[in-house]
């Protein structure tokens, strides 16, 4: 069973529908104890980092998610969910993330293209990764974001994209993964990424 975390700040319906379309057995969980027995966890997110992390903590999800990761359960963060995986964000102040991956979240430079970044951009892969198996290098995915992640360890970068600067589009280490694009809006490319996550052991 794949648990999709509902903490009041995620784009749950479309993410749920994408997994169901792929034949996955999914459950939307709104209480931390419902994570027990989950084979995989999906952490979606839209909106502001600080408000989202506050909602996660208020609902008691932070420690159970970390416990599940430590127990080896694969975790996929989507959009803002990717950003939560890191240590901090400077979006409207300094906010602490889950700290599952070292690094921070910061805003696109003011001197660059218009923010937010909205639209289709290429996924430039590094060294091939099971999460992107079957996804052609430089395939296009759909993005909507004003902030991006800066991993402290470049080994955690699975794919980059470009919007004025090169930024991390897909990151991961061990059983923790995150994608900045919206797979549920990225057509065949997005569905392939989700399928790869479903099939991970």
URBEL-V382876 format. One record per pair of residues at least 12 apart in sequence whose C-alpha atoms are under 6 Angstrom apart, sorted by the first residue. I is the first residue (numbers start at 1). J is the second residue. D is the distance in Angstrom with one decimal. If there is no record, write none. Layout:
i=[I | I]
j=[J | J]
d=[D | D]
//
This chain:
i=[1 | 1 | 1 | 1 | 2 | 2 | 2 | 2 | 2 | 3 | 3 | 3 | 3 | 3 | 4 | 4 | 4 | 5 | 5 | 6 | 6 | 7 | 9 | 10 | 10 | 10 | 15 | 18 | 32 | 40 | 40 | 41 | 42 | 42 | 42 | 43 | 43 | 44 | 44 | 44 | 45 | 45 | 45 | 46 | 50 | 74 | 74 | 75 | 76 | 76 | 77 | 78 | 78 | 79 | 79 | 79 | 82 | 82 | 84 | 84 | 85 | 85 | 85 | 85 | 86 | 86 | 86 | 86 | 86 | 86 | 86 | 87 | 87 | 87 | 87 | 88 | 89 | 89 | 89 | 90 | 102 | 102 | 103 | 103 | 103 | 104 | 104 | 105 | 105 | 105 | 106 | 106 | 107 | 107 | 108 | 112 | 113 | 115 | 116 | 116 | 117 | 117 | 117 | 118 | 118 | 119 | 119 | 120 | 120 | 120 | 121 | 121 | 122 | 122 | 122 | 122 | 123 | 123 | 123 | 123 | 123 | 124 | 124 | 124 | 124 | 124 | 125 | 125 | 126 | 126 | 131 | 131 | 132 | 141 | 142 | 142 | 142 | 143 | 156 | 156 | 156 | 157 | 158 | 158]
j=[25 | 26 | 38 | 39 | 26 | 38 | 39 | 40 | 41 | 26 | 27 | 28 | 38 | 41 | 28 | 41 | 42 | 29 | 43 | 29 | 30 | 56 | 45 | 44 | 45 | 46 | 184 | 184 | 61 | 73 | 74 | 75 | 75 | 76 | 77 | 77 | 81 | 77 | 78 | 81 | 79 | 80 | 81 | 80 | 95 | 175 | 176 | 176 | 177 | 178 | 178 | 178 | 179 | 179 | 180 | 181 | 178 | 179 | 97 | 98 | 98 | 99 | 100 | 101 | 98 | 99 | 100 | 101 | 102 | 103 | 104 | 99 | 102 | 103 | 104 | 104 | 104 | 105 | 106 | 106 | 151 | 152 | 150 | 151 | 152 | 149 | 150 | 148 | 149 | 150 | 147 | 148 | 146 | 147 | 147 | 164 | 164 | 146 | 145 | 146 | 144 | 145 | 146 | 143 | 144 | 142 | 143 | 140 | 141 | 142 | 140 | 141 | 138 | 139 | 140 | 161 | 138 | 139 | 159 | 160 | 161 | 137 | 138 | 159 | 160 | 161 | 137 | 159 | 158 | 159 | 193 | 196 | 193 | 186 | 181 | 182 | 186 | 181 | 171 | 172 | 173 | 171 | 170 | 171]
d=[5.2 | 5.5 | 5.4 | 5.4 | 4.7 | 5.9 | 5.9 | 4.8 | 5.6 | 5.9 | 5.0 | 5.8 | 5.9 | 4.8 | 4.7 | 6.0 | 4.7 | 5.2 | 5.5 | 5.6 | 4.8 | 5.7 | 5.7 | 5.1 | 4.1 | 5.4 | 5.7 | 5.9 | 5.2 | 5.6 | 5.0 | 4.8 | 5.8 | 4.8 | 5.9 | 4.6 | 5.2 | 5.8 | 4.7 | 4.9 | 6.0 | 4.5 | 4.9 | 5.6 | 5.7 | 4.5 | 5.9 | 5.0 | 4.8 | 5.3 | 4.3 | 5.8 | 5.2 | 5.9 | 4.2 | 5.7 | 4.3 | 5.7 | 5.0 | 5.8 | 5.2 | 5.8 | 5.2 | 5.8 | 6.0 | 4.7 | 5.9 | 4.9 | 5.7 | 5.5 | 5.8 | 4.0 | 5.9 | 5.7 | 5.6 | 4.9 | 5.6 | 4.3 | 6.0 | 5.6 | 6.0 | 5.3 | 5.6 | 4.2 | 4.4 | 5.8 | 5.3 | 5.5 | 4.4 | 6.0 | 5.2 | 5.7 | 5.9 | 4.2 | 5.8 | 5.4 | 5.9 | 5.6 | 5.3 | 4.3 | 5.5 | 5.3 | 5.9 | 5.4 | 4.5 | 5.4 | 5.3 | 5.8 | 5.3 | 4.5 | 5.1 | 5.6 | 4.7 | 5.2 | 4.3 | 5.7 | 4.8 | 5.6 | 5.9 | 5.8 | 5.3 | 5.8 | 4.8 | 5.2 | 5.1 | 5.9 | 5.7 | 4.3 | 5.5 | 5.6 | 5.9 | 5.4 | 5.8 | 4.9 | 5.5 | 5.8 | 5.2 | 4.5 | 5.4 | 5.1 | 5.7 | 4.7 | 5.2 | 5.0]
//
